Amino acid sequence: MNRNLKAPKVFLDLMEFWAKHCHLEDYHLQWAMESFEILNLKRGEYLFHEGSNLKITGLVMNGLLAREKEGSWKGRRRLVLIAGQYQSISTTIHPYSTTCIMGDIVALRKSLILVIGNKKIRQGLEQDPNTACLVNILSNNNSRALAKMLTVKESTSPSERYLLFDRLFPELRKLTTQREQADLLGISRDTVQKMQRFLLFNGQNR
């Protein structure tokens, strides 16, 4: 791909990430610019509300997106999954699904998102193997993150749950607040604070 092509930086960043996994041509950049919409979300702004029929995938280029459910743990919101840079959250289980997910998708930080509709994804999958490569990378990343999060949440001990979270999601632990971690893991903020002190103390004495 010609590195001197003019395009918004967010698309050049996407191409750099994509090119790590397969060979790209100039037309892949053109496809990306025609298929993705650039969306800037403020903290607390929603990409998707439950009940909407919007079938899209949001690729995080900067910031944090989360899928949340309201009032499902002690009357508080529950964060099902958090996506950081080069991770995605979709409003459907897969691009061919006709049913949208339960819950909302919200920005936890000021976020730069590339949004693509399911129809465009399906066209890309059917027309070009390298476009299919990008879709599969994002899908696999999402599936792995969900599987790891299920492993964390299967633990019945709040303390053990936090230790698993620290081991399986070290970068996410650094990027999220105590309240966000509590909402994600279904534990109290007091437990989060206690386990952070435990990890700090034990880290200093290894």
Secondary structure, DSSP 4 states (H G I P E B T S, - for coil): --TT----HHHHHHHHHHHTTS---HHHHHHHHHH-EEEEE-TT-EEE-TT----EEEEEEES-EEEEEEEEETTEEEEEEEE-TT-EEESBSSTT-SSBPSSEEEESSSEEEEEEEHHHHHHHHHH-HHHHHHHHHHHHHHHHHHHHHHHHHT-S-HHHHHHHHHHH-HHHHHHS-HHHHHHHHT--HHHHHHHHHHHHHHHHT-
